């Protein structure tokens, strides 16, 4: 229920008096003290299918803690709303962070249970520090599978959609998030400070009609509508958003065919278009883009004025390798 990046503190449950430990603040990995007397950890959280959505990072750190303390870990699996598709660069470990903790594709096409199996199977959960006392033969991971889900199925409507966080309020937001979220490493508003984050984006210096025209060839499965908006503080969603109080011009997105729309490919095309149309105004933070995309070369290729086709060709080489690597860990047909 907190906005992205906000620190959430520890609490005490009023009904039982038991401590409630936050893993979204100063502490992101369960400590031995937190786990004292605990028989098992249970992970039961809805993911959205993008590497930089940090719930899977929390799961990875919980797996590490379970291995270190030799307790059971249960993952109650849930469908991936983006289905099976893999897209985007695989994280270069040099850019490991809380928004990218293990070397998986940006859009990984896996459930949390499958990811947990992969994190364990690839031995990524073990710290690099070999002096730590860790049971490297730990095998107390239990994945409780989803009944009746087929991996090729994308979520089709907002029926029963419960927002996993304040800035993913609808399923429509989830469908565009893996691509539009790359704008967080730029000086273009990704729509935070509005009630439709990621479904709109813009900046004061953008010509909405020109951008829409430039992107039209890349807009398969999505409708682009020129729009103007003014980001404002929205407690619980966004405080101090980019261009707060300034009128921004950009595009509003509406997915018309989720089977055809490729969010990461669109996000890359958007970055290339902004670089080409606004070389003086558009800015990317190299470190931020490396953390979100997972690699340094996305920033380097775009600032070198490579075409979106050239960037995507290199991305696809990464994605192909990941599709093969993940195969042993898949649970659903």
CORUR-V368009 format. One record per residue. N is the residue number from 1. SS is DSSP state (A for helix, B for strand, O for the rest). BURIAL is 1 if it has 9 or more other ideal C-beta (glycine too) atoms within 8 Angstrom, else 0. Layout:
<<N/SS/BURIAL> <N/SS/BURIAL>>
This chain:
<<1/O/0> <2/O/0> <3/O/1> <4/O/0> <5/O/0> <6/O/0> <7/O/0> <8/O/0> <9/O/0> <10/O/0> <11/B/0> <12/B/0> <13/O/1> <14/O/0> <15/O/0> <16/O/0> <17/O/0> <18/O/0> <19/B/0> <20/B/0> <21/O/0> <22/O/1> <23/O/1> <24/O/1> <25/O/1> <26/O/0> <27/O/1> <28/O/1> <29/O/1> <30/O/1> <31/O/0> <32/A/0> <33/A/0> <34/A/1> <35/A/1> <36/O/0> <37/O/0> <38/O/1> <39/O/0> <40/B/0> <41/B/1> <42/B/0> <43/B/1> <44/O/0> <45/O/1> <46/O/0> <47/O/1> <48/O/1> <49/O/1> <50/B/1> <51/O/1> <52/O/1> <53/O/1> <54/O/1> <55/A/1> <56/A/1> <57/A/1> <58/A/1> <59/A/1> <60/A/1> <61/A/1> <62/A/1> <63/A/1> <64/A/1> <65/A/1> <66/A/1> <67/A/1> <68/A/1> <69/A/1> <70/O/0> <71/O/1> <72/B/1> <73/B/1> <74/B/1> <75/B/1> <76/B/1> <77/O/1> <78/O/1> <79/O/0> <80/O/1> <81/O/1> <82/O/1> <83/O/1> <84/O/0> <85/O/0> <86/O/1> <87/B/1> <88/B/1> <89/B/1> <90/B/1> <91/O/1> <92/O/1> <93/A/0> <94/A/0> <95/A/1> <96/O/0> <97/B/0> <98/O/0> <99/O/1> <100/B/1> <101/O/1> <102/O/1> <103/O/0> <104/O/1> <105/B/1> <106/B/1> <107/B/1> <108/O/1> <109/O/1> <110/O/1> <111/O/1> <112/A/1> <113/A/1> <114/A/1> <115/A/1> <116/A/1> <117/A/1> <118/A/1> <119/A/1> <120/A/1> <121/A/0> <122/O/0> <123/O/0> <124/O/1> <125/O/1> <126/O/1> <127/O/0> <128/O/0> <129/O/0> <130/O/0> <131/O/0> <132/O/0> <133/O/0> <134/O/1> <135/O/0> <136/O/0> <137/O/0> <138/O/1> <139/O/0> <140/O/1> <141/B/1> <142/B/0> <143/B/1> <144/B/0> <145/O/0> <146/O/1> <147/O/0> <148/O/0> <149/O/0> <150/O/0> <151/O/1> <152/O/0> <153/O/1> <154/O/1> <155/O/1> <156/O/0> <157/O/0> <158/O/0> <159/O/0> <160/O/0> <161/O/1> <162/O/0> <163/O/0> <164/O/1> <165/O/0> <166/O/1> <167/O/1> <168/O/1> <169/O/1> <170/O/1> <171/A/1> <172/A/1> <173/A/1> <174/A/1> <175/A/1> <176/A/1> <177/A/1> <178/A/1> <179/A/1> <180/A/1> <181/A/1> <182/A/1> <183/A/1> <184/A/0> <185/A/1> <186/B/1> <187/O/0> <188/O/1> <189/B/1> <190/O/1> <191/O/1> <192/O/1> <193/O/1> <194/O/1> <195/O/0> <196/O/1> <197/B/1> <198/O/1> <199/O/1> <200/B/1> <201/B/1> <202/B/1> <203/B/1> <204/O/0> <205/O/0> <206/O/1> <207/O/0> <208/A/1> <209/A/0> <210/A/0> <211/A/1> <212/A/1> <213/A/0> <214/A/1> <215/A/1> <216/A/0> <217/A/0> <218/A/1> <219/O/1> <220/O/0> <221/O/1> <222/B/1> <223/B/0> <224/B/1> <225/B/1> <226/B/1> <227/B/1> <228/B/1> <229/B/1> <230/B/1> <231/O/1> <232/O/1> <233/O/1> <234/B/1> <235/O/0> <236/O/0> <237/O/1> <238/B/1> <239/O/0> <240/O/0> <241/O/1> <242/O/1> <243/O/1> <244/O/1> <245/O/0> <246/O/0> <247/B/0> <248/B/1> <249/B/1> <250/B/1> <251/B/1> <252/B/1> <253/B/1> <254/B/1> <255/B/1> <256/O/0> <257/O/1> <258/O/1> <259/O/0> <260/O/0> <261/O/1> <262/O/1> <263/A/1> <264/A/1> <265/A/1> <266/A/1> <267/A/1> <268/A/1> <269/A/1> <270/A/1> <271/A/1> <272/A/1> <273/A/1> <274/A/1> <275/A/1> <276/A/0> <277/A/1> <278/O/1> <279/O/0> <280/O/0> <281/O/0> <282/O/1> <283/O/0> <284/B/1> <285/O/0> <286/A/0> <287/A/0> <288/A/1> <289/A/1> <290/A/1> <291/A/1> <292/A/1> <293/A/1> <294/O/1> <295/O/1> <296/O/1> <297/A/0> <298/A/1> <299/A/1> <300/A/0> <301/A/1> <302/A/1> <303/A/0> <304/O/0> <305/O/0> <306/O/0> <307/O/0> <308/A/1> <309/A/0> <310/A/1> <311/A/1> <312/A/1> <313/A/0> <314/A/1> <315/A/1> <316/A/0> <317/A/0> <318/A/1> <319/A/1> <320/A/0> <321/A/1> <322/A/1> <323/A/1> <324/A/0> <325/A/0> <326/A/1> <327/A/0> <328/A/0> <329/A/1> <330/O/1> <331/O/1> <332/O/1> <333/O/0>>
